Amino acid sequence: MRRFYAFCDTYSIPSPFPVSECTLCYFTTFLANDMLSAQTIKTYLSAVRNTQISLGFPDPRAQAAMPRLERIQAGIRRVLATRSKKKRSRLPITPTVLEGLKNYWAESTDDDRQLYWAAAALCYFGFFRLGELLTPSDSRAQLNWGDITFNHTVQPTMIKVHLSFAKCDQFGRGADIYIGLSGNVICPVAATLAFTAVRGTSAGPFFRTKGGRPLQKSHFIAEVRRGPSRTLAKFRRLCGSQF
């Protein structure tokens, strides 16, 4: 909505509500010029619709169809589809890539190598978004000591990860995710156990560096992108020109 109000200020639209089809058409092209995706633009339009309803005006979707807006959105999708074909596809993290990352960190002299590997293994096997495990800044931590527990103190076979916040959990109910022992070289239980042995049991952020600071999402992404240099040629053979 801040973007919508800024758009209205820029083009001298004093009272945008109730919103008109013309205003939505201009706002849509305004967002497209800022290189936003079609799905993101749809989300912005949903925010405008929600604000209109909150202000006591009729739901725009309950009114007559907006054919011009629909055509503009279709045109934007076509343009973006053509543009995206020119971009290099991003590779998924596969077991082969994950094993390569493990070997890379195992040979590294970085003090936080076990931290990176535990975060990667847990994120992969738990199907987590990075934002659910790692913090965007040093100001807070998504996971703290106590949010990750094992089912046995000596020979655990399962990890319970408690999420107090998730992207799809808008009411803050929280969720418990269980991850089992895989028994192979990229086992998430073994990776987390190895990290906790180094980390210790003191309170605070679970994924934290040797200096005690929460592992930032941007820092972790940079480590993954750096990648295993010794297996880079192997990845290129497996993945072709996309790598």
Sequence and secondary structure as in RCSB ss.txt:
>XXXX:A:sequence
MRRFYAFCDTYSIPSPFPVSECTLCYFTTFLANDMLSAQTIKTYLSAVRNTQISLGFPDPRAQAAMPRLERIQAG
IRRVLATRSKKKRSRLPITPTVLEGLKNYWAESTDDDRQLYWAAAALCYFGFFRLGELLTPSDSRAQLNWGDITF
NHTVQPTMIKVHLSFAKCDQFGRGADIYIGLSGNVICPVAATLAFTAVRGTSAGPFFRTKGGRPLQKSHFIAEVR
RGPSRTLAKFRRLCGSQF
>XXXX:A:secstr
 HHHHHHHHHTT S   S  HHHHHHHHHHHHHTT  HHHHHHHHHHHHHHHHHTT   GGGSS  HHHHHHHHH
HHHHHHHHHTTS       HHHHHHHHHHHHT   TTHHHHHHHHHHHHHTT  HHHHSBSSTT  SSBTTSEEE
S SSS  EEEEEES  TT TT   EEEEEE   STT HHHHHHHHHHHH S SSBSSB TTS B BHHHHHHHHH
H  GGGHHHHHHHHGGG 
